[in-house]
Amino acid sequence: MAVPKRRRSKSKKRMNHANWKISTPTFYICDQCGELAMSHNACTKCGFYKGKQVLKVKVKSTPTQEAPTEETPTKE
């Protein structure tokens, strides 16, 4: 096992620990659908990456027209 040759000072140790911080992820706007997607990842909405489709994404079906729901009468 490696053994340090010299003692590390408090300031050097603290300077090293100060660089451990969380950075915010970077995003880009998808060319196909215009949604925000994480860099170097395929778009989760359309499945395209660098102009090529790499994922098959299921399209959520939207109801064409919903029937009116019955509301319970409220006391006024």
Secondary structure, DSSP 8 states (H G I E B T S, - for coil): ----SS---HHHHHHHHHT-------EEE-TTT--EEETTS--TTT-EETTEE-S--------S------------
